[in-house]
Amino acid sequence: MATQSQDVPPYPLYDTTFNLYRASPLYTGNDSGLDDLTLRQQAAKFRDILVGDVLRGVRVGLEPEDGTLAYSGALQTVTWTLLPAEERWKGQLDTQSVGDEDTTINLSDGVGLLVTVAYEKIQYTAVLLRAIRGGNWDETTAGVELDEGFEHFPLLLVKMPASLRETFVDFLSTTFDARISPLQFPSAYVTTTFEQYLAYICVGEDGEPLDTGESTRAMKKIVGGIEVYVGFDLPGGSSTLKTIDIKISKEDLPRIISRGKTIQNGKEDAPLWNALTAYVNAHLALDLNHDRVRIMRIACDAFVFGAEGKIKLFHPDANADEDGPQRRTTKRFLGSLIDVAKGNTLSKSLQGD
């Protein structure tokens, strides 16, 4: 796994386990969109809630008995800023001015909105990713037409303890007249997303498929080993069998995919799943496609993706190109999640299942 320069913090989307939410368009009332002043004002309002200021005679804030926050130390800063694309991340940090205020905002052309809540001992983050017309995330990610005064950040990623997360979600809902709801995924979407990731890894910068040798090297280097966590929806909810973890080494992965492409009656675009279901059925007499079998999570060296609505993206190798296959594929992955948050592709991905 890559190491970051000590002078440059890691890009906020990497190496963090996020809870995923979908968000309806945020009403800002500002026809010119979010600006520096608006972001500073919202950051200050959210900080007031966290420190427990008195509003209209009623004291608000997080409960003092919150276990996790009790060990976080004193609240230091609350920052709202636009999140730049990864290739411009260091440039924004170099130009960011730090003042004496509790919030520091530096505007830039961004792919989303970054919220940081820094306590004395730990920092929590939230990222709202925007719907973009082509370009930065993926050519299939289309924007939406909105009335003036609205901003659309359909995908919300939150790394906060439960009480702080609930407070933040409530703040977004009430302040911007928005609906924020957790994202959860059926097993078919988890496996389809992983198959697509494997397929994108094996496509070159020119859009043409890599040859067999290059594909094998890319999968071993970027995806590495795989772990599939299988759960069961059993009647009564009680059983000594809770989960099964299936591990595939990086050496076996290319051979399994190659085998899956030859299985008759399998899905053409799901070679890994074709081979895995056939193998597990033959050796464990377990049908992974059964209605009561749940694919709870898939983990590899590039990411961890859970049906419960959690994701962790690992930082590419330090020597990887800025537009290398892992970064390109991760952008496509995030683009597909943005589309799901907009309600565009989740049902489509399940057609025929």
ChimeraX attribute file (.defattr): number of C-alpha atoms within 10 A of each C-alpha:
attribute: neighborCount
match mode: 1-to-1
recipient: residues
	/A:1	12
	/A:2	11
	/A:3	10
	/A:4	13
	/A:5	9
	/A:6	7
	/A:7	8
	/A:8	11
	/A:9	11
	/A:10	16
	/A:11	16
	/A:12	16
	/A:13	20
	/A:14	15
	/A:15	16
	/A:16	16
	/A:17	19
	/A:18	22
	/A:19	21
	/A:20	25
	/A:21	21
	/A:22	23
	/A:23	24
	/A:24	20
	/A:25	22
	/A:26	19
	/A:27	19
	/A:28	17
	/A:29	13
	/A:30	13
	/A:31	11
	/A:32	10
	/A:33	13
	/A:34	18
	/A:35	15
	/A:36	15
	/A:37	10
	/A:38	15
	/A:39	22
	/A:40	20
	/A:41	13
	/A:42	18
	/A:43	23
	/A:44	19
	/A:45	15
	/A:46	20
	/A:47	21
	/A:48	16
	/A:49	18
	/A:50	19
	/A:51	14
	/A:52	15
	/A:53	15
	/A:54	12
	/A:55	10
	/A:56	7
	/A:57	7
	/A:58	8
	/A:59	11
	/A:60	15
	/A:61	16
	/A:62	15
	/A:63	13
	/A:64	9
	/A:65	8
	/A:66	13
	/A:67	11
	/A:68	12
	/A:69	21
	/A:70	11
	/A:71	12
	/A:72	14
	/A:73	12
	/A:74	14
	/A:75	18
	/A:76	15
	/A:77	18
	/A:78	26
	/A:79	22
	/A:80	27
	/A:81	24
	/A:82	24
	/A:83	26
	/A:84	20
	/A:85	17
	/A:86	17
	/A:87	11
	/A:88	13
	/A:89	18
	/A:90	17
	/A:91	12
	/A:92	18
	/A:93	13
	/A:94	9
	/A:95	9
	/A:96	13
	/A:97	10
	/A:98	11
	/A:99	9
	/A:100	6
	/A:101	10
	/A:102	15
	/A:103	22
	/A:104	19
	/A:105	20
	/A:106	19
	/A:107	16
	/A:108	17
	/A:109	11
	/A:110	18
	/A:111	20
	/A:112	22
	/A:113	19
	/A:114	20
	/A:115	22
	/A:116	20
	/A:117	22
	/A:118	18
	/A:119	17
	/A:120	12
	/A:121	12
	/A:122	14
	/A:123	16
	/A:124	16
	/A:125	21
	/A:126	23
	/A:127	25
	/A:128	24
	/A:129	25
	/A:130	22
	/A:131	23
	/A:132	21
	/A:133	14
	/A:134	13
	/A:135	10
	/A:136	16
	/A:137	25
	/A:138	19
	/A:139	12
	/A:140	14
	/A:141	22
	/A:142	18
	/A:143	14
	/A:144	13
	/A:145	8
	/A:146	10
	/A:147	10
	/A:148	13
	/A:149	15
	/A:150	20
	/A:151	22
	/A:152	21
	/A:153	23
	/A:154	24
	/A:155	27
	/A:156	25
	/A:157	23
	/A:158	23
	/A:159	19
	/A:160	22
	/A:161	13
	/A:162	12
	/A:163	14
	/A:164	21
	/A:165	17
	/A:166	12
	/A:167	17
	/A:168	18
	/A:169	19
	/A:170	15
	/A:171	17
	/A:172	18
	/A:173	18
	/A:174	10
	/A:175	15
	/A:176	17
	/A:177	14
	/A:178	17
	/A:179	16
	/A:180	18
	/A:181	15
	/A:182	15
	/A:183	19
	/A:184	17
	/A:185	17
	/A:186	15
	/A:187	21
	/A:188	18
	/A:189	19
	/A:190	19
	/A:191	21
	/A:192	16
	/A:193	19
	/A:194	22
	/A:195	17
	/A:196	15
	/A:197	18
	/A:198	21
	/A:199	17
	/A:200	19
	/A:201	23
	/A:202	22
	/A:203	19
	/A:204	16
	/A:205	12
	/A:206	7
	/A:207	9
	/A:208	9
	/A:209	15
	/A:210	16
	/A:211	11
	/A:212	12
	/A:213	9
	/A:214	14
	/A:215	19
	/A:216	18
	/A:217	15
	/A:218	20
	/A:219	21
	/A:220	18
	/A:221	15
	/A:222	21
	/A:223	20
	/A:224	19
	/A:225	19
	/A:226	20
	/A:227	16
	/A:228	17
	/A:229	17
	/A:230	18
	/A:231	18
	/A:232	19
	/A:233	13
	/A:234	12
	/A:235	8
	/A:236	6
	/A:237	8
	/A:238	9
	/A:239	10
	/A:240	5
	/A:241	9
	/A:242	12
	/A:243	14
	/A:244	13
	/A:245	12
	/A:246	13
	/A:247	14
	/A:248	15
	/A:249	13
	/A:250	20
	/A:251	13
	/A:252	13
	/A:253	19
	/A:254	20
	/A:255	13
	/A:256	18
	/A:257	19
	/A:258	14
	/A:259	15
	/A:260	23
	/A:261	18
	/A:262	13
	/A:263	14
	/A:264	9
	/A:265	7
	/A:266	16
	/A:267	13
	/A:268	12
	/A:269	14
	/A:270	20
	/A:271	21
	/A:272	22
	/A:273	22
	/A:274	22
	/A:275	21
	/A:276	18
	/A:277	17
	/A:278	18
	/A:279	15
	/A:280	14
	/A:281	14
	/A:282	11
	/A:283	8
	/A:284	9
	/A:285	11
	/A:286	14
	/A:287	15
	/A:288	20
	/A:289	15
	/A:290	9
	/A:291	10
	/A:292	12
	/A:293	17
	/A:294	20
	/A:295	23
	/A:296	23
	/A:297	22
	/A:298	23
	/A:299	20
	/A:300	21
	/A:301	20
	/A:302	24
	/A:303	20
	/A:304	18
	/A:305	22
	/A:306	21
	/A:307	20
	/A:308	15
	/A:309	17
	/A:310	21
	/A:311	23
	/A:312	18
	/A:313	19
	/A:314	21
	/A:315	22
	/A:316	21
	/A:317	15
	/A:318	12
	/A:319	8
	/A:320	13
	/A:321	11
	/A:322	13
	/A:323	11
	/A:324	14
	/A:325	20
	/A:326	25
	/A:327	18
	/A:328	19
	/A:329	23
	/A:330	21
	/A:331	15
	/A:332	21
	/A:333	18
	/A:334	17
	/A:335	25
	/A:336	20
	/A:337	23
	/A:338	26
	/A:339	19
	/A:340	20
	/A:341	24
	/A:342	23
	/A:343	13
	/A:344	15
	/A:345	15
	/A:346	18
	/A:347	10
	/A:348	11
	/A:349	14
	/A:350	13
	/A:351	8
	/A:352	5
	/A:353	6
